[in-house]
Amino acid sequence: MLDTGLALPALAALAFVVLTAFTVETALGFGATLITVALGSIFLPIDALLPAIVPLNLALSIWLTTRYWREVDAGFLFRRLLPLMLIGMPLGILAFRHADPALLRRLFGAFLVIVSAVEVVRMRKAPGTGLASISRPVEVAMLIAGGMVHGAFATGGPMAVYVVGRTIADKGRYRATLCLLWAILNTFLALVYLRGGELGASSLSVTAWLAPSCALGLWLGELAHHRVPAAAFRNMVFVGLALVGVVLVVRG
């Protein structure tokens, strides 16, 4: 056992969840924390799981950003994405500590299912037409909400993914821009965990155990990213969001 009290079989199962989650994030640019929180909370409480996962996600995001920094849409990121999500993050941190986490997760999951279903149906009815734009007020609301969810569960990706997916069609630019966004937000979140005492020897022991799964997921995800066509990529993004949303609604 580690000092978290988590037995070896549970750690092995959690490692497999992380392998799957980090393969998805490397391939698509999002999904690691979403999948890990949705499935990994079976084995470890969320308040113990997130401080262990955020350093791994941060390392993955920094690695991919460093490697593909030329593909980052910096103007879009720093002018439209990051400021609004940073507004929402402190509100999410407060909400997580005072609201019912099960209710928040179910509402979040329901949002994923609805948004993803609408987008998948739209793309299948009109394949190859690209992504429809959204109004600026809707974009602002979604990004602030995404910042709140990221502050609460380190999983504000779906809102950002929805906005970025309707602005950036190229999957390389899409992934690189999201990775830099996660690197910045998770640096902030890791500092919050460190200051609050959630990130320490106990969480880092779990981080160390899961690091090989993260590394293998990086390798597998890179293979997938360079072999998936753009149209299939967009469908995978929203189908993946819907599946995770169902898990969140059911598990609460």
Stockholm file with secondary structure:
# STOCKHOLM 1.0

chainA/1-252         MLDTGLALPALAALAFVVLTAFTVETALGFGATLITVALGSIFLPIDALLPAIVPLNLALSIWLTTRYWREVDAGFLFRRLLPLMLIGMPLGILAFRHADPALLRRLFGAFLVIVSAVEVVRMRKAPGTGLASISRPVEVAMLIAGGMVHGAFATGGPMAVYVVGRTIADKGRYRATLCLLWAILNTFLALVYLRGGELGASSLSVTAWLAPSCALGLWLGELAHHRVPAAAFRNMVFVGLALVGVVLVVRG
#=GR chainA/1-252 SS CCTTCCCHHHHHHHHHHHHHHHHHHHHHSCCHHHHHHHHHTTTSCHHHHHHHHHHHHHHHHHHHHHHSGGGCCHHHIIIIIHHHHHHHHHHHHHHHHHSCHHHHHHHHHHHHHHHHHHHHHHHHHSTTSCCCCCCHHHHHHHHHHHHHHHHHHSCCHHHHHHHHHTTCCCHHHHHHHHHHHHHHHHHHHHHHHHHHTCSSHHHHHHHHHHHHHHHHHHHHHHHHHTTSCHHHHHHHHHHHHHHHHHHHHHHC
#=GC SS_cons         CCTTCCCHHHHHHHHHHHHHHHHHHHHHSCCHHHHHHHHHTTTSCHHHHHHHHHHHHHHHHHHHHHHSGGGCCHHHIIIIIHHHHHHHHHHHHHHHHHSCHHHHHHHHHHHHHHHHHHHHHHHHHSTTSCCCCCCHHHHHHHHHHHHHHHHHHSCCHHHHHHHHHTTCCCHHHHHHHHHHHHHHHHHHHHHHHHHHTCSSHHHHHHHHHHHHHHHHHHHHHHHHHTTSCHHHHHHHHHHHHHHHHHHHHHHC
//
